[in-house]
């Protein structure tokens, strides 16, 4: 998805939410977004935290008030979609449950005994049917329509990252890297012609390099949710603790 920078007063990228509702609400209040802003959510709305269902519902409602929103797919949404039978990089339900899917299913009403039964199911159709039955159709639609990346004239947004030795034209074709890449965080040289803005790798502080901005400040582990206006590098942050 392409967006023209001249059309917006701010272009704000929002870091990984991981199932925490209150920090999302506080961040939105602090940012005070308006119709001249473009807000790009970087993915990982689900898993680990206790309120995935609430977070997805709030994002859906937010879209009805603010048209200039872009929601990217994170590796956790990809695993969740895979567990529901959609095309995904990882389709194994137990891999998803181990990586925070358990908390997500609890938020949708399943108890731990029911999750244990789900883990032991050998019939994919059964667990797919159970998981799908828990989610409102609007939530499934939201997850299924997430974008793998977005870009403007000077910035490329994705959940995880791009191989630093490849051009963005090459990198955007590699869905696994867009969802799971971490190596670029530690690089100093990049083959990119735009600044990559990503989340996925939890950091104590927002990372800003010449061609890289990392905005996952570990809401679920370090307790900080961050967003950045990439046009000015202004930060917006709230804390879970």
C-alpha positions as CSV (number, residue, x, y, z in Angstrom):
1,X,0.0,0.0,0.0
2,X,1.4,3.4,-1.0
3,X,0.6,6.8,0.6
4,X,1.7,10.3,-0.4
5,X,3.5,12.1,2.4
6,X,2.2,15.6,1.2
7,X,-1.3,14.5,2.1
8,X,-0.6,14.3,5.8
9,X,0.5,16.6,8.7
10,X,1.8,13.6,10.7
11,X,2.6,10.0,9.7
12,X,2.7,8.1,13.0
13,X,3.8,4.4,13.3
14,X,2.4,2.6,16.4
15,X,4.4,-0.3,18.0
16,X,3.3,-3.8,19.0
17,X,0.2,-3.8,21.2
18,X,0.1,-7.5,22.2
19,X,-3.3,-7.6,23.7
20,X,-3.2,-4.6,26.1
21,X,-6.1,-2.3,25.9
22,X,-5.4,0.5,28.4
23,X,-2.1,1.5,26.9
24,X,-3.7,1.7,23.5
25,X,-6.4,4.0,24.8
26,X,-3.8,6.2,26.6
27,X,-1.6,6.4,23.6
28,X,-4.5,7.5,21.3
29,X,-5.5,10.1,23.8
30,X,-1.9,11.4,24.0
31,X,-1.6,11.5,20.2
32,X,-4.9,13.3,19.6
33,X,-5.1,12.2,16.0
34,X,-7.1,14.1,13.4
35,X,-8.1,13.8,9.7
36,X,-4.8,15.2,8.5
37,X,-2.8,12.3,10.2
38,X,-1.9,8.9,8.8
39,X,-1.6,6.3,11.5
40,X,0.2,3.0,10.7
41,X,-0.2,0.2,13.2
42,X,2.9,-2.0,12.8
43,X,1.2,-5.4,13.8
44,X,1.1,-7.8,16.7
45,X,-2.2,-6.7,18.1
46,X,-2.9,-10.2,19.5
47,X,-1.3,-12.7,22.0
48,X,0.6,-12.5,25.2
49,X,-1.6,-9.8,26.9
50,X,-5.0,-10.6,28.4
51,X,-7.2,-8.3,26.2
52,X,-6.8,-9.3,22.6
53,X,-10.5,-9.4,21.9
54,X,-10.9,-5.9,23.3
55,X,-7.9,-4.5,21.4
56,X,-9.2,-5.9,18.1
57,X,-12.7,-4.4,18.8
58,X,-11.2,-1.0,19.6
59,X,-9.1,-1.0,16.5
60,X,-12.2,-1.8,14.4
61,X,-14.2,1.0,16.0
62,X,-11.3,3.4,15.6
63,X,-11.3,2.8,11.9
64,X,-14.9,3.9,11.7
65,X,-14.0,7.3,13.1
66,X,-10.6,7.8,11.5
67,X,-10.3,6.8,7.8
68,X,-6.5,7.3,7.5
69,X,-5.5,4.2,9.3
70,X,-3.3,1.3,8.0
71,X,-3.1,-2.0,9.8
72,X,-0.1,-4.2,9.1
73,X,0.1,-7.9,9.7
74,X,2.5,-9.1,12.4
75,X,3.8,-12.6,12.9
76,X,1.3,-13.2,15.7
77,X,-1.6,-12.4,13.4
78,X,-0.1,-14.6,10.8
79,X,0.1,-17.5,13.3
80,X,-3.4,-16.9,14.5
81,X,-4.7,-16.9,10.9
82,X,-2.8,-20.1,10.3
83,X,-4.5,-21.7,13.3
84,X,-7.8,-20.8,11.7
85,X,-7.0,-22.5,8.4
86,X,-6.0,-19.4,6.4
87,X,-2.9,-19.2,4.3
88,X,0.0,-18.3,6.6
89,X,3.8,-18.7,7.0
90,X,3.2,-20.8,10.1
91,X,0.0,-22.9,10.4
92,X,0.7,-25.0,13.5
93,X,-1.8,-24.3,16.2
94,X,0.5,-25.4,19.0
95,X,3.2,-23.0,17.9
96,X,0.7,-20.2,18.1
97,X,-0.6,-21.3,21.5
98,X,3.0,-21.5,22.8
99,X,3.7,-18.0,21.6
100,X,0.8,-16.2,23.3
101,X,-2.2,-17.7,21.5
102,X,-3.4,-19.2,24.8
103,X,-4.0,-15.8,26.3
104,X,-5.8,-14.7,23.1
105,X,-8.2,-17.7,23.3
106,X,-8.9,-17.0,26.9
107,X,-9.8,-13.4,26.0
108,X,-12.4,-14.9,23.6
109,X,-13.9,-17.1,26.3
110,X,-12.0,-20.4,26.2
111,X,-10.8,-21.9,29.5
112,X,-7.5,-23.6,30.1
113,X,-8.9,-27.1,30.1
114,X,-10.6,-26.4,26.8
115,X,-7.2,-25.1,25.4
116,X,-5.5,-28.3,26.6
117,X,-8.1,-30.4,24.6
118,X,-7.5,-28.1,21.6
119,X,-3.7,-28.8,21.8
120,X,-4.3,-32.5,21.7
121,X,-6.6,-32.5,18.7
122,X,-5.2,-34.4,15.7
123,X,-8.0,-33.3,13.4
124,X,-7.2,-29.8,12.0
125,X,-10.8,-29.2,10.9
126,X,-11.9,-29.5,14.5
127,X,-9.6,-27.0,16.0
128,X,-10.0,-24.6,13.1
129,X,-13.8,-24.8,13.6
130,X,-13.5,-24.2,17.4
131,X,-11.2,-21.2,17.0
132,X,-13.3,-19.6,14.2
133,X,-16.5,-20.1,16.3
134,X,-15.0,-17.9,19.1
135,X,-14.3,-14.9,17.0
136,X,-16.9,-12.4,15.7
137,X,-16.9,-12.3,11.9
138,X,-15.7,-8.7,12.0
139,X,-12.6,-9.8,13.9
140,X,-11.8,-12.5,11.4
141,X,-12.3,-10.1,8.5
142,X,-10.0,-7.5,10.2
143,X,-7.3,-10.1,10.6
144,X,-7.6,-11.5,7.1
145,X,-7.4,-8.0,5.5
146,X,-4.1,-6.9,7.2
147,X,-1.4,-5.5,4.9
148,X,2.1,-7.1,4.7
149,X,3.7,-3.6,4.3
150,X,3.0,0.0,3.4
151,X,5.2,2.8,2.0
152,X,5.5,6.4,1.3
153,X,8.1,8.3,-0.8
154,X,10.7,8.1,2.0
155,X,9.6,5.3,4.4
156,X,8.8,1.6,4.2
157,X,6.7,0.2,7.0
158,X,6.5,-3.5,7.9
159,X,6.1,-5.6,11.0
160,X,9.5,-7.2,11.5
161,X,12.0,-6.0,8.9
162,X,13.8,-6.5,5.6
163,X,17.1,-8.2,4.8
164,X,19.7,-5.4,5.1
165,X,21.6,-6.8,2.1
166,X,18.6,-6.7,-0.3
167,X,16.8,-3.8,-1.9
168,X,13.3,-3.0,-0.7
169,X,12.0,-4.3,-4.1
170,X,13.5,-7.7,-3.3
171,X,12.7,-7.6,0.4
172,X,9.0,-6.8,0.0
173,X,8.6,-10.2,-1.8
174,X,9.8,-12.1,1.3
175,X,6.8,-12.5,3.6
176,X,8.8,-14.5,6.2
177,X,11.3,-11.6,6.6
178,X,8.5,-9.0,6.7
179,X,7.0,-10.9,9.6
180,X,10.0,-12.5,11.4
181,X,13.3,-10.7,10.4
182,X,15.6,-9.5,13.3
183,X,19.1,-9.5,11.9
184,X,18.7,-5.9,10.4
185,X,18.4,-4.5,13.9
186,X,22.1,-5.0,14.5
187,X,23.3,-3.9,11.1
188,X,24.8,-0.5,10.3
189,X,24.8,-0.8,6.5
190,X,21.6,-1.1,4.4
191,X,20.8,-1.6,0.7
192,X,17.5,0.2,1.1
193,X,16.6,3.4,-0.6
194,X,14.0,4.3,2.1
195,X,14.0,4.2,5.9
196,X,12.4,1.0,7.2
197,X,10.1,1.4,10.1
198,X,9.3,-1.8,12.0
199,X,8.5,-3.4,15.3
200,X,8.7,-7.1,16.3
201,X,12.1,-7.0,18.1
202,X,11.5,-5.7,21.7
203,X,13.9,-2.9,22.6
204,X,14.4,-0.8,25.7
205,X,14.2,2.4,23.7
206,X,13.1,3.4,20.2
207,X,15.9,2.7,17.7
208,X,16.6,5.4,15.2
209,X,19.4,4.9,12.6
210,X,19.9,6.5,9.2
211,X,17.8,4.0,7.4
212,X,16.0,2.2,10.3
213,X,13.5,3.0,13.0
214,X,12.5,0.3,15.4
215,X,9.5,1.0,17.6
216,X,8.7,-2.1,19.5
217,X,9.6,-1.1,23.0
218,X,8.3,-4.3,24.6
219,X,4.9,-3.4,25.9
220,X,4.4,-7.0,27.1
221,X,7.9,-7.5,28.6
222,X,9.4,-4.0,29.3
223,X,6.1,-2.2,29.7
224,X,6.4,0.6,27.2
225,X,4.2,1.3,24.2
226,X,5.8,3.7,21.7
227,X,4.7,5.6,18.5
228,X,6.7,7.9,16.3
229,X,5.8,10.6,13.8
230,X,8.4,9.6,11.1
231,X,8.2,13.1,9.5
232,X,9.6,14.8,12.7
233,X,10.8,11.9,14.9
234,X,8.5,13.1,17.7
235,X,7.8,10.2,20.1
236,X,4.6,9.4,21.9
237,X,4.9,6.9,24.8
238,X,2.8,5.3,27.5
239,X,3.6,2.8,30.2
240,X,1.8,-0.4,31.3
241,X,3.2,-0.5,34.8
